[in-house]
Amino acid sequence: MSKKTYFIAFFAGMFIALFVEPVLSWFGIPTYRDLLHYMFGDPAEADVWNGVVFPLLFTAAVVGLILYIIYRFKGRGKRTRAEEK
């Protein structure tokens, strides 16, 4: 990836964190933190498995799924030089 791509991804992440997430919460859409709280309970009151391990495994699975989807569809729509001729 080029430096330009890193800058675009960084600023897109900052934009989403600063502007999109508050707008979604105004409409009543829960944040990821709230989702984890609803699914696994309060980490302060839960045991180690339900308060720490399962949320971390769930988060790792979500991130892995997103990365797999990005990797799977990366390059689709790009033509090689042989296809252009």
Contacts in CASP RR format, 6 or more apart in sequence:
PFRMAT RR
TARGET T0000
AUTHOR 0000-0000-0000
METHOD contacts of the structure
MODEL  1
MSKKTYFIAFFAGMFIALFVEPVLSWFGIPTYRDLLHYMFGDPAEADVWN
GVVFPLLFTAAVVGLILYIIYRFKGRGKRTRAEEK
21 31 0 8 1.000
24 31 0 8 1.000
25 31 0 8 1.000
30 38 0 8 1.000
36 55 0 8 1.000
36 58 0 8 1.000
36 59 0 8 1.000
39 55 0 8 1.000
39 58 0 8 1.000
40 46 0 8 1.000
40 50 0 8 1.000
40 51 0 8 1.000
40 54 0 8 1.000
40 55 0 8 1.000
40 58 0 8 1.000
41 50 0 8 1.000
41 51 0 8 1.000
43 51 0 8 1.000
43 52 0 8 1.000
43 55 0 8 1.000
END
